């Protein structure tokens, strides 16, 4: 079964006819060529496929494309405006929070959603907010620092206060 | 994932009709965080998905005229987490909801889905059991309310008959001064499935020395989420002490029937039921004491 849908992706409207069993991650990557969104586990465990759906971070591997009909999707490609990087993209680069880069799009979008709801998160809140995004390279410290820096916080990840709480 | 049809009815009545028409090969789809994984793993084979996630009759958290907290079955867990301030009962449910998965999962997963998927480890079940919630179910031409304690019939199985859809979870207002606590035991602090879940609810008695009402809900340690009624009876009406809470924990450990699986052994689960029941009871008691002024 196929259905005609309208996907609003990064501010652009796309009219597509999609088989109803196809997931949003596959339609974004294969039909729209937006390969910034990565497919890791394909079952909602790793967060590499994270996109914003009406502003909320979701695993796009668990959303049927037809469920996103008429809704706003933001992928990593939609973050930079006129070539100017989002503050999170800048701090990720500045803080060495990117190694292989595979987790990065999902990680940044999760962080973006976190900061939209909580502009000044503590380190614990950052770690909780990013709990759905796995990174196999960095050990997370630089990622957490980058998110805190983007929020304007001077906190360092792994501070003595934080270690004591854990 | 297999090939299936997808229907997006606009009303509950349409959805019920579609479910009737399409028969046993059809299932309702809300958040999809369990169902899509099962379809991808070929654990389920369906010919039709009926999307209920946007049905207005299934959305929203509200207080009913008779003081109940009604949570629409299609309410995302993330929304429940955000609604913690609505009432004490909402805060207790929110505490459990925020332990499910990740924020990405919670933005899709629904309360109804967590209950209808009926994993013995469902995180929202124990706290709903101790708050004595009911499941409002719509079927062809009628509605019924089933106490949540009777909603689950086995791992992955509920009382839902063919053609029925869970519409809402209704939580009665608990006596003033109550407190409830949910402890989820898992390896990671997020994303994992609980290998033991314990919820405890306490209502302090008039004399302040003991609890007039004690409810204990256990998850992941029997075929369905369950109440530990013998443990409750050991504590109810007695002057509260940590020792008595520990005793109640030991009784709860005899009431459940955990299995050994990839997450934990039965023996470990049983031992953890005793420990975590004590901790949940103490946490609920202390919270009730601290909140006495509220």
Interface residues (C-beta under 8 A of the other chain):
Chain A: X1 X3 X19 X20 X21 X23 X42 X43 X44 X45 X47 X50 X53 X56 X57 X58 X59 X61 X62 X63 X64 X66 X67 X110 X113 X114 X128 X129 X131 X132 X133
Chain B: X1 X2 X3 X4 X5 X6 X8 X29 X31 X32 X33 X36 X37 X40 X41 X49 X51 X53 X78 X101 X102 X103 X104 X105 X107 X108 X189 X190 X191
